[in-house]
Amino acid sequence: MWTAGRVLCLRLSERGVTRLCVRRQSKTSSSSSSSHSSSRTQAEKQRRRRQRDEAILSGQHSTAEDCAVKWSEKKRIEYDVLTPPGAKKDISGPFPSAYSPDYVESNWYQWWEKEGFFRPEQHESLPQAVEHTFSLCIPPPNVTGTLHLGHALTVAVEDALVRWRRMQGHRVLWVPGCDHAGIATQSVVERKLLREQGRSRKELSREEFLQEMWKWKNEKGDEIYQQLKKLGASLDWSRACFTLDPGFSRAVTEAFVRLCDSGLIYRSEGLVNWSCALESAISDIEVDSVELSGQSLLCVPGYEAKVEFGTMVTFAYPLEGEDGEVCVSTTRPETMLGDVAVAVHPDDPRYQALHGKQLRHPFTLRLLPVITDSMVDMHLGTGAVKVTPAHDHTDFLLSQRHSLPRLTVIAGDGTMAPPCGHWLEGVKRFDARQQVVEALMEKKLFRGKKSHAMTLPVCSRSGDIVEPLLKKQWFVRCEEMARKAVKAVDEGQLEIIPHLYTKTWKNWLSNINDWCVSRQLWWGHQIPAYQVQLSGSTAGQQEEHWVWGRSEDEARQRAAVKYGMNPEDLTLTQDQDVLDTWFSSGLFPFAMLGWPQQTPDLQHFYPNSILETGSDLIFFWVARMVMLGTELTGQLPFRQVLLHAMVRDKHGRKMSKSLGNVIDPLDVIHGVSLERLEEKVNEGNLDPRERLVAIEAQRKDFHGGIPQCGTDALRFALCSHRMQGEAISLSVSQVLSCRHFCNKMWQTLRFTLAALENNASAVGTLEQAHWSFPEEERDFMLVQDVIREARSLRAQCGLTREKPDMWAVCSPGQARVLLRFDSTVQTLGRVSRLHLYCPDNTDRPSSVGSIPPPEGSLVGVVDHTCQLHLHAQSGVNVDKQLLQLSQRRDKLVLKLEETLSRVQSHDYQTKVPAHVRQQMESKVSALQQEMETLKEQLRALQETQRR
């Protein structure tokens, strides 16, 4: 919709097509710059992808790592002791001589679940229990899906977090869930019905089709949970929720009604992204941009032959009542049936005489006015722009500016609509494209066709080409909610890790559009809005009347009050559409705990402690949870967001069904043959070239299949990568290496148990011990920092084998910690002896000496109260040390200036929370202390150099 606060501009995109765009007035950066940058990024991605595919097909990836994948089948040793379901595994017998995942991992999970180890109620029985709560939810996988390695990474990271918190004695809740996945699930069941019964959805009533949906869900829906259990996820299954469960559905209805009441949900006619294959609207973030370098033939759902894209057609509109014509260019000639005007710049000398003139449409004979708009760039293209408001987002805005009609010429099923005329009515849109071009040739109005680089919008759900269509839908106003989400991050109330995504968060939310939440499906939450038929009015009247409510009775009462009529005189019809799946998913952190009811779980575990998910969901899911959670509960749904990297294959390609390179984690856990891997690729609906690339990649990467690695090895391999990078390129050889490490751990266990064989009390002590040592964990942070600084000082002096003496100048409390971990510091820091010196003699440990470190020592700053000193030995390269320290000082100056600029900003005291300000003060103090130390070291070295 056209709203105040926006301006219309016309530009020539990177593809050379004259286009209109919307830009917020507050933005200073140009839209075209952003578009060019996006285009270059997409083009670069396409180029790299082609290079990777060619490398796979040409055999360039035969590297040393491929040789490491060679493996021999290990003997599978199974645990064969009869164990009733839920009983504890008996491990009193002799252990196998070699590690076997089948033996080690079997029979534990059912016992853990039966004993309630994963439930927060278990907290009361923990010997190390503390009054802290830790809660999070798993990103709910689609009910249709099977797990891939991205899910396995999520499970590995989140399970490590919750087990660590349980070890620390926290009350932990990790909630499993499953998403109804409206589009994906409905598509699966529709294909199943067509295959098995030869019937389409439209041949069934809504109730009959939903019965088939629930039948499929009840048969297949539990598979995803079983896979999560195979991965060892310690989830509280007693609280598992499905997004179409009755309780969750009540939460969705409540959310919709509240947002409507507050004016944040409204109904309006506007252009939406439409998938003709799904016959449904989709959101902006479900549209993928595919870059075409020029003329290309692509597969499109519903078409037997490939469809041509990447061409520019130029044709002429004749002037009405006089000689002359105006030429326009388009990549979508079929939409010219919906043209209602041609726009030119008012100062363009070529069209001065045409202002206010009219053009005759060659097929509909409609008159098209020549309108003027100062935003048209006269230097781009022909300088004349065809205006199709009902099928182009920017033309729609132009129609609002000039009060132009909007003519829909493409129907929801992708066929041409009646206004096109009998010759095109019912013809598929891309078939009509060629017919329109041929008709223009017959009328001698065709002026040329050429190859043209362009960006093609593709539905990520169906693979269909997205068609902008004019529809009346329900929209969520996002601007104010997005502003609050940005503010929460700016003020430190919400932390996004890694911090590099903070900028992405702010940029996206600052330019967010209203969110269309209507979906033309049957599987999902039917929108709780009702069209009101007033007594005495007819169904064909132009104005629509809508109300909403938690039930039809409530909606009827609302309508009676709103229109001043008796409830029995009103006819209500519920909207047939359902809500976008991401709307219900956005409620997950609090709906899973019983909201809107004030349940004990909601009171104890909301807000969640953290959200951990893939970086690709930051907009799909994370931003929407923050916006909806803040609006509906008055609180942020979580305090931290931890984003892990995307998992890619060994060749750096994103794992995707469309590429055929998805690895099922169960295949890595249990092992699989190459033949079965190839069968899975052939079962998918891949483009022939993609199938060829996928199979060739499998033959190179898994020429002997995938060996059995086990759950522990897979999770260890996933967690051993840098979680917060851009991508994790995982190869099976890495997982196999982790299995070998598991074997080393197994042999260590066998050796330890053998050594303790005659000491039953020691074994019993090990079994009863808990694993929470909060004081030691806290103290060891200092030890780690001291060791890190000791290694740094050794490197500065060029020491490799020598173990020098060092002095730690610290507080009495720090001295006690370093005394307790003295051997650890000496071993890991490669220090002969660590001398301790406390300038503050108060409460100094008796074993701490009173002699300060030698003058002229190199000094490393651990923190603002602890320094490490290394006496410079003879033979040390003073010039090299001076250079290193100078470089370190220069970096420190920049870091200190940057930190001080933040602290001294005019709104720092009002915007930044007190705990964050305290952390920054400590950081500034430590940096200033390190700067003074560096200056002293430089002076000492310069003195040595002069001597």
N, C-alpha and C positions, 0 to 999 in steps of 0.2 A: 504494500500500500504506500501511496505517496503521503509523507508526513512532513510537518514543519521540522526545520533543523537539518534538512538535506538539500543538496543542490544537484541538478542534473548536468552531466557533462557528456560530451560526445568525443570518442577517441577512436583511433585506428589501432587495434590490438596488434600483437606481434604477428598475427596471421595475415594482416593487411586488410581485414574486414572492418568496415565502419560499424562501430558498435556504441551503444549507450551504456553508461554505468552509473551507479549510485555511490555517492561519497558523502560521509559526514562532514559538516562544515568545520568541525574542530580539528580535522586532520590536516597536517601540513605537508605530509609526504604525498607525492602524486600517485594516483591510481595506476597510471600506465607503468610507472616504475615497478610497482608491486607485481603487476601482471607480467611484465617482462621477466622479472626475477623468477616468478612462479613457472613461467614457460621454460626458462633456461634450466630450472631444477628438474622439471618433468622430462625435458628433452635429454638431459644428462642421465637421468635414471634409465630412460629407454635405451640410450646408447650403451650404458654399462651392462644392461640386461642382454642386449644382442651380443656383446662381446663375450659374456659368460656362456651363453648358449653355444656360440661358435667354438669357444674353447673346449666345452664338453664334447661336442660332436667331432672336433678335430683331434681329440686325445691329448690336449696340452696339459691336462691336469694329472698326468702320470708322474707324480712326485715321490719323494722319499717317504712321505706320510702314507701314500697308498701301500707301500711295502709293509708299513707297520700294521696295516689292517689284517695282514695274513694271520690266521689263527687256526688252531686245531681244536676239534670238538673235545670239550672236557667231559669226563665221566660225571653223569648226573647222580648225585647221592641224595636220596629222598629220606625224609624223616618217616619211619614206618611204625613208630609206636602208636598204638591205638589211643586216640585222644578224643573223648566226647566233645561236641561243639560247646565252646565256652569254658572248657576245663583248661587248667594251666598246663603248659607243655612240660613234660618230664625230661629234664636234661641231666639226670643223674648218671646216665650210661656213658660209655666211652665216646669221645668225639671222633668224627672222621679225620683222616690224616690230611685231607685237603679241603679247602673252602668250597662249599656248594650252596648257591642261593636257595635251591629247593629245600635243603636241610635247615638252613639258618632262618629263613623268613617265614616258613610255614607255621600254622597253628597258633600264632601269637595274637593276631588281630581280634579274633572272636573273644578271647579271654580278656583282652584290654577293654573291649566294648562292654562285656558282661559285668566286669568289675566297676564300671563307671569311671575309669581313669580320665576320660575325656570331658566329663561333666564338671561344671564349676562347683557343684555340691561336694565334690571330692576334696575341695580346699580345706574343709574343716578337719580332715584326718591327716593333713600333711604335718610332719614334725617341724618343718621350716616355714609354716604358714605366716604370712605377713598381710596386713590390711591394705593391699593394693589390688586393683582390678585391671585386667587386660582383656580387651574384647576386639574382635574384628569379624568380618564376614568374608567368605570366599567369593570371588567374582562368579556369579551363578552361570555355569555352562548351559548351553542350549540343550533342551530335552531331546532334540533330534541327534545331537552330536556324539562323536566319540572323541576321547581325549587325544590331544597332540602334544608335542614337546613343550609348547607354550604353557599348556595346563600343568604339565609336569614341573616346569620351573616355578610356576605360581605355588603349587603344593609344596615343593621342596623349600622355598623361602619362607612361606607362611608357617609350615609345620615346624621349621627350625625356630621361628620366633615364639610360637606358643609353647613348645616344649621347654625352651629356655626360660620363659616366664614361669611355667609350672615348677621348674627346678628352683627358681628363686622364691617360690612360695606364694606367688600371686594367685588370685582367683581369676581363672582364665575361661573365657567363652569364645569358641570359634564355631560359627554357625555355617552349616552347609545349606545350599539351596540350588534350585534349578529353574531356569527361565523358560517360559512357555514358547518363546521365539515365534511370534505370530506368523511372519512370512515364511520362514524356513520350515516350520512344522506343517503348516497348511499345504505347502508345496509338496512335501513328502507324502502326505496322506492323499492328496489329489492324484499324484502319480500312481500310488498304490491302488486306488479305486479304479483308475483307468486301466491299469495293467491286469487286475484280477477280476473286475466286474464289468469292464467296458463302459463305465458310467463317469460322467463329469460331475463336478460339484453343483452345477446349475440344474442338474436333473434331480437333485435332492432338495428337500426343504432344509431350512437352517437347522432345525432340531435334529433331523436325521443325520445331517453332515456332522454336527457336533457330537452326536453319539458315536460316529465312526472315529472322530478325533480322540475322544476319551478312551475308546476301546484300544486304539493304537498306543496312547500314552500309558495306559495301565499294563499293556503287554511289554512295551519297550522302554518306558521311562525310567525304570530302575537300573538300566545298564550303566548309565553314567555314574551312579553312586557306587556300584560295584567296582568300577574302574578306579574311582578315588580311593576306595579301601585297598585295592591292590597296590596303590602308591604309598600306602601307610599313613594317609592323612588322619591325624588324631582329632577329627571333627566330632562335635556333640550331635549325634544322629537323632537324639530324642527331640531336638529342636529344628530338624530339617524342614524347610518350607519350599513350596512350589508357588510360583507367582500367580497361579490361578486357584490356589487353595481358597476356601471361603473366607478365612480371616484376612488373607492378603487382599482378596478382592474387595472386602469392606474398606480396607485402607485406601485402595485406589479410588473407590467411589468417594470416600470422604475427602481425599486430596483434590479431586476434580471439583467437587461442590464448593469447597473452601476457596479454591483459586478463582472459580467463577464469581463467587460472592464478593471477593476482593477486587474484581475487575482484571485479574491477571490472565484469565482465559476468556476469549471472545470468539465470536463467529463472524467470518467475513469472507467475501469473494476475493480471491487472489490467485495469482499464478503459483502453482505448486510443481515440484518435480514429480513426474508421473511415469511409472513403469507400465507400459502397455501389456507386457507379458503377465504381470501380476494384477493388472487393472487396479492399481492402488497408488496412492501418493507415497513418497519416500522422503526422508529428511535430507537436508543439504549434505550432511556428513556420510550419507549412504550413497553419494554420487562420486564415482571415481573419474578422474580426468585422464583420458588416454591421448597422448600426443601422436599425431600423424605428421610425417614429414612431407606428405604429398598424397597423390592418388593411391588408394589402398582398397583392397577387397576384404571384407570382414564377415564373419558368421554372426547372424542376428537371430535370436529365438523367433520361431514362426516362419522363417524363410528357408526354403530348400537350397537356393543358390546364394552365393555370397553377395553382399551388398556393397556398392561402391561409395566410398567416402573420400574426403580430401580433394575435392574439386570445387572450383568456383565458376558459377554460371552467370553470365551477364545477358540481360534482356532489356527491351525498351517498352516504355509505356507511351502510347501516342497522345498528343495533346488533343483536347476536345475542341472542335470547331475551327481548328486551324492546323497548318502544317507544323511539324516539329515533333520531337519526342524527348523523353528523359530516360537515360539509361541507369539501371541499378544492378548491383551484383549481390549474389547470395550463394551460400553453400547448401541451402535448403529450398530449392525451387518449388517444392510441393506446397510450401506455406504461402506462396504468392496469392493463392485463392483467398487468403485472409487479410490481404493488404487493405488498409483503409486510408492511407495517405502516403505522400512522399515528402521528406523534410530536407530543406536546404538552408544554408547560412544566409541571413538577410543581406550581408555585404558581398556575397559571391557574385562577381560581375556576369558570370555565365548564365545565371538564373534570375537576374534583376527583372527581366521582362515577364517572368513566369509567376511572380508572386500573386497569389490569389487565383491563379488559373486552375483548371481541372484537367485531369488525365482520365482516359477511358480504359477501364479494365477489359482486356481482350476476351475474357471468357464469361464473366458475370455481367459485363456491360455496366458495372457500377462506376460512378464518378469518384475519382480520388483527388482530394484537394492537395495543392502544393503549399505546404505550410513552411513557415520560417522559424528558425530557432538559433539563437546566437551560440549555442553550445555545439553546433555542428562544425566540424573541422573541414573547411572548404578545400584544404590541400590534400585530403586523404581520399583515395579511391576516385570515384566520379564526383564526389562532393554532394551526391544525392543519396538519401537513405530511405529504403522501403520501410514502412511502419506496419508491423503485424502484432497488435497489442495482445491478442489472445494466445500467442504462441512464442512470446519472447519476453523475458523479465524486464529488460530495459525499455522495450517498445511499450510495455504496459505502463511504465512510469510516464513515458512521453504522452500516452493517450490521456492520462489524468491531467497533465499540464495543458493540453490543447482540447480537452473535452471531445475526444475522438471515440467512435463506437468500437466495440470489441467483438470480432466475429470469429467464432470457433469453427474451424474447418477440419479438425482431426478429432475423432471420437476416442473414448476411453480405451477401446479395444485396439486402437492403432489403425483403424480404417478411416477413410475420408467421409466426412459428415455431409448431410443433405445440402447445406448451402453451397457446396462445390458444384452442384449440378448432377444430373443423372449419369453423365458420362464418367464421373469419378466416384459417385456415391458407393460406399462399401468396398472400394479398392484399398488394398494395404498401402500405408503411407509411402513406403519406399518403392513399391511398384508404381504408385502414382507419380513419383518423382520423374521417372523416365517418360511417362505419358505426357506430363506437363511440358517437358523439354521438347518432345516431338511435336506437340501442338503449337508451341511457340515457333518452331521451325516452319510449320505449315503456314502460319500467319506472318512469316517473315519478320518476326520480332526477336529472334534469337541472335545475339551479338557475340557469342563466343563461350568457350569453356576451357579452363586450364587447371593444371595441377596446383594444389594450394595447401600449404601447411596449416593445420588447425588442431584444436583441442576438442575431443569428442566426449560428452558426458555419458558415462555408462553406469547402469545400476549395479552396485556391488552385490546385490542379492540375486538378481536374475540374469545378469549379463546383457540385458536389453539396453537399447539406446534410450536415454531419458528424454521424454517429451514434455516441455512446459505446457501445462493445460490450465485453463481458467476453471476453478472449482470453488464452491462454498464449503469451507472447512472450519475446524476449530483450531485456534492458534493460542500459544502461550506467549504473553509479553515477557521478554527476557531482559530488557535493557536495565531496569532497576535491580533485578535479582543478580544480574551479572556484575553490576557496579559493586554490590555488597560482597560478592565473591572475590573481586579484585582487591577490595579494601581489606578483607580478612587476611590475604597474603601479605599485602603491603604493611599491615600493622603487626605482623608476626603471630596472629591468632591461628593461622593455618600455615604449616610448613610443607613445602613441596621438595622432595628429595629425589634426584639431585636438583640443585638449585637452578641449573641451566634451564629447566622447564618453567621457571617463574616468569621469564620474559614471554615465552610462548603462551602461557596461561593468560597473561595480561593482554597481549595483542589480540588473541582470539576473542576473549570476552568483551574487549572494548569495541569490537566490530561485529558483535553477534546480531543476527536477525531474529525476528520472532519465529517461534518453533511450531510448525504444523504438526499437530498430534492426531489428526484423523487418518485412519487407515481403512481402506475398503476391503476388509477381510471379515471372516466369521469367527475365526479362532483368536480369542483375546478378550479383553474387558470391553463389553459393549458400552459405548459412551452413555453415561447416565443423564442425557439431555433429551427433552421431549418437545416435539413440534406441536403447537397448540392450534387446534381448529376452533375458531370462535363461532358461536351460534350465529347463523345468518350470513357467515362468510363462505366463500367457495374455495375449493382446493386450488384453483388456478390463479388466485390473486397473487400479485407480485410480492407483497410484503410478507415476510416470514415472522412467526411469533414462536419464541423458544423460551423454555424454562428448564431448570435442572433440579434434581433432588436425589436424596439417598434411596428413595423408592418412588414408584409411580404415584402412590398416595400423597407423599410429601410434595412431589412436583405438581400434582393437581391442586393442592392447597395453595402452593405458591402462585400458580397461574390464576386461581380465583381471586387472590388478593391483588395481584399485579393488574388484572384486567377488569376488576370490579364485577365479577360474574359469579353465578352459583356454580359450584364444582361439577354438578351433574349436567350442566349445559356445555361443558367443555369436552372436546375429543382430543386425547393425547396419543401421539405416536412416537415411540422411542427411536432415536437415531440408529440406523442400521450399521453404522461404522463402528469400529473398535479403536481403542487408543493405541498409539505407538508403543511397541514393546519397551522402548527405552524410558517411557513415562513411568511404568510400573517398576522397572529396574532402578530408576532414580530414587525410589522410596525404600529400597532394600535395607539400608542400615537401621531404620527405625520400624518399618513395617514388619520385619522379621522378629522384632521384640514385642509385638502386640499392639503397636500404635494403631488407632488413636486412643485405645484404652490405656490407662496408666497402670500397666502391669508391673509386677515386681522386676521382671527382666528389663523393662524399659527404664525403670528407676535406677537399677544397679549398673546397667551396661551401656547406657546411652548418655552422652556421645561415645561412639567407639573410640578406642585408643589410637588406632591406625588403620589406614586403608593401604593394602599392598596389591598392585596389579600391574599389567603391562603398560608401557608408555603409549601404546597405540589407542588406549581407552581413555585418555585424558579428556577428550571432548565428548566422545560417545556417552561416557558413563560418569566419570569423576566430576566434571563441571556441573552436570545436571543433578547429581546427588547433593553437591554443595548448595546449589541454588534452591532446590526443592526442600532440602533439609532445613536450611536457614529460614525459609519462608514459613514452613508448616510447623516447625517445632520451636523456632526461636533460638536454636542453637546450631552451630556447625555440626555435621554428622560425625566428624572425626577431627583430631588435632594435627595429624601428620598424614601425608600421602607419600608412599614409597613406590617409585616407578622402576620396574626392572626392564632390562633391554629386550628387544625382540630376538627370538631364536631363529637363526638362519641355518641353511644347510652348509656343507663344507665348501661349497662354491660361492658362498655369500648371498645366495638367493633367499628371499623371504619364503618361508614354508607356507604353501598355499595349495588348496585343492585344485585350483585352476592351473597350477604348474605340475601337479602330480608328484611333488617332492615331500609331502607330509609324512612324517615318521610317527607311527603309533608307538607310544611309550611301552605298551604291553609287548610289542615285537622286540624291543630292546631288553625288556625284563626276561621274557621267556625264550627269545631267539626265534628266527624265522628264516625260511629258505629264500633264495633269490627268485625262484619260480613263483612263490606266493606273493612276493613284492610286485613282480611284474603283473600278476593277475589283478592285484588291487589297482594298478594304474589303468589296465584295460577296462576295468569295471567302471571307471570314472568317465565323465563326459568331457574329454579333453579335445582340443584342437589337434589335428594329426601331427603338426610339427611339435607341439608341446608334448605329445605322447612320445614322439621319437626322442626328444631331448631328455624326458623323464626316465625312459627305459635305459638310454645310454648312460645317464648319470648313475643309475642304480648298478649297472654292470661294472662301472668303473669303481664305485664306492663300496659295493657289497658283492663282489664277484663270488664270494662263498656264502652269501647270505649274511645275516646278523647273528653273532653268537649270543648265547644266553649270558646276560650280564648281571641280572638281579636288580631289585629296587634300590638297594643301598648304593650300589655302584653308579646307577643312573643319577640318583639325587646328588651324590657326591660330585659327579662330573659337572652337573648343572651349576651347583653352588660354587665350584672352584673357579668359575669365570668371574670377571668383573661385572657385577650385577648392574651397575649404573652406566654402562657404556651405551653406544648406539646399537650394537648388535652382538649377539653371541653366535659364532659360527661353530656349531657342534659337529664333531665327527665321531663315528662309532669307535675309532681307535682310542679316543680319549676316554670313552666309557669303559672300554676294555682295560685300559691302564688302571682305572679306578677299581675294577674288579681284581686286578693283580694286587693292588694295595689292600683290598679287603682280605685277600689271602694272607698277606703279611700280618695284618691285625689278628687274623684267625690263628696263625702260628704263634703269635705273641701270647694270645690267650691260653692256648694249649700248654705253652712253656710255663706260664705263670701258675696255672692250675696244677701242673705236674710238680712244680716246686713247693706248692702249698698242700700237696696231697696228704701229708701227715700232720697238718696243722688245721684241724677242723674249725677251731675258734677264729682263726684269721679269715677263713672263707666265710664264716657266718657273719663276721664284722663287715666284710665287703658287701654282703647281700643286704644288710640292714641299713647301711649308710645312706644318707641322702646326699644330694649333689648340689646343694646350695651353700655357697660361701661368700655372702655379700661383702663382708669386710675385706676378705682376701682379694676379691674382684676389684673393689674400689682402690685398695692399696696398690694393686699390681699395675694400675694405670700409670702411677708415678714411676714404677720400676721400668715399664716399657719406654717411657719418655727418657729416662736416664740412659738406658741401653742405646736408644736411638741416637742420643746426643754423643755418647761415648764413641760409637762407630763413626759418627760424623767427624769428631776431632781426630780420630786415628787416620781417617781418609785425608784430612787436611794436611797432616804431617807425613803422609806417604808411608805410614806404617802398615806392613802386611802380616809379617809373622811375629813381630815383637809384641809383647804384652806389657805395656807401660803401667806405671802407677798413675792414679788419678785422684783428685781431691774433689769432694762434693761439699760446697758451701750451701747450707740449707737450714731450715727451721728444726727445732727439737723433734717435732712430730714426724717430719720427713726423715730425720736421722733414724728414728726407731724403725720405720718401714724399711729403710735401706739396710739396716743391721739385720733385720729378719730375713731379707732376701739377698744377703751379701753374696752367697755362692752363685746365685742366679745371675747377678750383675757381672760378676767376674767371668763366668762361663760364656754368657751370651754377648757381653760387651768386649770380650777378649782383653780383660784388665788383670794385671798381676795382683794389684791390691787397690782397694778403694778407701782412701782416707776421708774421714768425716770431720767437718769443722762447723760449729754453730756460733755465729757472731753474737747471738743472744744466749748468754750463759744461763738464763733462767730455765729451770726444768730440763737442763741438758743431760742426756744419758751419760752415765759414769764412764762407759767405754768409748765415748767420743773424745778425741784429742782436742788440745787447746792451741795447736800450732796451725797457723793459716797456711794456705798454699803458697809455693814459691812465687816471687815476683817475676813478671815477664812470662807467665804461663798463658797458653791459649785458653780462652774461656768460651764455653758454650752455655747458652741460656736454656734451661729446662722450663722454668716458669719464673714469675716475678719474685719468688722467694728461694729458688734453687738454681745454683750455677755449678757447672762442671769445669774443672781446671786440669789441663794437661801441660806439664812443664816441657817446653821446647828443647829437644835434645840437640847436641852438636851434629852438624851435617845436614840439618834441615834446610831446605831451600827457602830462604827468607823472601826472595823476590816472588816466588810462586805463592807463598802464603799471603804476602801483601796484595797480590793481584786477586786471589780468591776472596779475601776479606773485603777488598774494595768493591768487588762485584756484588758480594752479599750485602754490603752496606747500601749500595745504590738501589737494589731491589727492596730492601727494607724501608728506605726513604719513601719510595712510591707506595708501598703497602700502608705505611703509617699515614701518609698524606690522604690516601683514599679513605682510610678508616676515620680519620679526624674530620674529613669533609662531611661524612655521613652523620657523625656525632654532633657536629656544629651547625647542621642545617636548621632553618628557622622553625620547622614543625616537628623536630625530633622529639622534644619533650612531650608533646601532646599526642603524637601518633604512635610512638613506640612504647610497648608495654614495659613495666618496671623491671621484670626479670630479664628482658632482652637488653635493656639499658645497662643493667648490672654486668651482664656478660660482656658487653662492649667495653665497659670501663676496665674490666680485668684484662681484656685483650689489648687495649691501648696501653695500660700499665706495663704489660709484658713486653710489648713492642718497644716502648721507650727504654725499658731496662736493657733490652737486647741491644738497642742502638748505643747506649752509653758504654756497654761492655765492648762492643765492636770498636768504638773510638779509642778506648783504653788499650785494646789489643793492637790496633794500628800504631798508636803512639809507641808502645813497647817494642814492636817490631822495627819501627823506624829508628829507634834508639840503638837496637841491636845492629841494624844495617850500617849506621854511622860508625859504630865502634869497630 
